[in-house]
Amino acid sequence: MQINIPEVLGELTAQFNEYERALLANEPDVLIGLFWCDPLTVRYGVAENLYGAEEIAAYRKARAEQGGAPQRKTTRAVITTYGRDFGTTNIEYVRTGSGKTGRQSQTWMRTPEGWRIVAAHVSLLVVEDR
């Protein structure tokens, strides 16, 4: 298996960048479209566990009505493709309003419709005083 075939890595990077752009621009229809439309799709968020494309879409629509996701700045990113049809994206970010550090991981798969997220996990880093 080839890792990070340049053109495949470019495709996935472009899709990931579109996800980030739509997230920060509060465009729920774009975000919903980037998830695999299947009951097997999973998204674990900071405060929610979503199973299936329908739950993810409902969450995205409700979140958009509340003003969308908190603004953030990516501080580190690792994007890796495995062969031509599978890849992962992992970022660390800082929420610009609160300064909280977060992490996001996504698993992407090439489908007949293009690259789609099949699993995602978002969390905030909790730092305890010692």
Secondary structure per residue as TSV (DSSP state, phi and psi in degrees):
chain	resnum	aa	ss	phi	psi
A	1	M	-	360.0	136.0
A	2	Q	-	-92.2	135.0
A	3	I	B	-101.6	133.6
A	4	N	-	55.3	51.1
A	5	I	-	-57.2	124.6
A	6	P	H	-50.7	-46.6
A	7	E	H	-69.9	-33.0
A	8	V	H	-71.1	-43.0
A	9	L	H	-60.0	-39.5
A	10	G	H	-63.0	-41.8
A	11	E	H	-62.6	-48.5
A	12	L	H	-67.1	-39.7
A	13	T	H	-60.4	-41.5
A	14	A	H	-63.2	-42.3
A	15	Q	H	-66.2	-41.6
A	16	F	H	-61.8	-43.9
A	17	N	H	-62.2	-35.8
A	18	E	H	-66.0	-39.7
A	19	Y	H	-59.9	-49.7
A	20	E	H	-61.7	-41.8
A	21	R	H	-61.1	-47.9
A	22	A	H	-66.3	-35.7
A	23	L	H	-61.5	-49.2
A	24	L	H	-73.8	-21.9
A	25	A	T	-92.2	0.1
A	26	N	T	57.0	57.6
A	27	E	-	-114.1	82.5
A	28	P	H	-61.2	-34.6
A	29	D	H	-64.7	-36.3
A	30	V	H	-66.6	-46.2
A	31	L	H	-60.9	-45.9
A	32	I	H	-59.2	-41.5
A	33	G	H	-66.9	-21.4
A	34	L	T	-86.0	-7.4
A	35	F	B	-92.6	143.9
A	36	W	-	-61.1	127.3
A	37	C	-	-83.8	81.4
A	38	D	S	-155.1	147.1
A	39	P	T	-62.5	-18.5
A	40	L	T	-82.8	-9.0
A	41	T	-	-70.5	138.5
A	42	V	E	-130.1	140.0
A	43	R	E	-137.3	116.7
A	44	Y	E	-99.2	120.8
A	45	G	-	-105.2	-173.4
A	46	V	S	-62.3	-36.9
A	47	A	S	-133.2	15.5
A	48	E	-	-149.5	150.5
A	49	N	E	-119.3	119.5
A	50	L	E	-118.1	129.2
A	51	Y	E	-119.7	117.8
A	52	G	S	92.9	153.6
A	53	A	H	-61.9	-33.1
A	54	E	H	-65.7	-43.4
A	55	E	H	-65.6	-40.1
A	56	I	H	-63.8	-44.5
A	57	A	H	-63.2	-43.5
A	58	A	H	-62.0	-40.9
A	59	Y	H	-63.1	-46.7
A	60	R	H	-60.2	-42.4
A	61	K	H	-65.5	-44.6
A	62	A	H	-65.0	-41.2
A	63	R	H	-63.7	-39.4
A	64	A	H	-62.2	-39.1
A	65	E	H	-65.7	-22.6
A	66	Q	T	-93.0	8.2
A	67	G	T	105.0	-1.8
A	68	G	-	87.5	-171.6
A	69	A	S	-73.2	150.1
A	70	P	-	-59.8	143.1
A	71	Q	-	-66.1	149.4
A	72	R	E	-153.6	162.7
A	73	K	E	-124.7	125.4
A	74	T	E	-71.2	130.9
A	75	T	E	-108.6	-18.8
A	76	R	E	-159.0	140.3
A	77	A	E	-141.0	140.2
A	78	V	E	-131.4	117.6
A	79	I	E	-118.7	127.3
A	80	T	E	-135.4	134.8
A	81	T	E	-112.1	148.0
A	82	Y	E	-123.9	105.0
A	83	G	T	71.2	-147.3
A	84	R	T	-105.8	-8.4
A	85	D	T	-129.4	9.6
A	86	F	E	-146.6	141.3
A	87	G	E	-163.3	168.7
A	88	T	E	-131.4	148.4
A	89	T	E	-127.8	133.8
A	90	N	E	-136.2	128.8
A	91	I	E	-133.1	156.6
A	92	E	E	-111.1	145.9
A	93	Y	E	-146.4	165.4
A	94	V	E	-122.9	127.5
A	95	R	E	-70.8	125.2
A	96	T	T	-68.7	-28.9
A	97	G	T	-78.1	-39.5
A	98	S	T	-108.6	-17.8
A	99	G	-	79.1	3.1
A	100	K	-	-69.1	142.2
A	101	T	E	-94.3	134.5
A	102	G	E	-129.9	170.2
A	103	R	E	-136.1	145.7
A	104	Q	E	-139.2	130.7
A	105	S	E	-125.6	140.2
A	106	Q	E	-134.6	141.1
A	107	T	E	-108.4	125.5
A	108	W	E	-114.3	147.9
A	109	M	E	-136.1	140.1
A	110	R	E	-76.6	127.8
A	111	T	E	-119.2	173.6
A	112	P	T	-58.3	-25.5
A	113	E	T	-87.5	-6.7
A	114	G	E	119.8	-170.1
A	115	W	E	-67.4	131.8
A	116	R	E	-137.3	147.5
A	117	I	E	-78.1	128.6
A	118	V	E	-108.0	-18.8
A	119	A	E	-155.7	141.7
A	120	A	E	-145.3	151.2
A	121	H	E	-143.9	126.6
A	122	V	E	-123.6	134.9
A	123	S	E	-149.0	157.5
A	124	L	E	-101.8	141.3
A	125	L	-	-79.8	123.1
A	126	V	-	-100.5	120.9
A	127	V	-	-108.5	119.2
A	128	E	-	-93.6	138.8
A	129	D	-	-70.4	139.4
A	130	R	-	-114.8	360.0
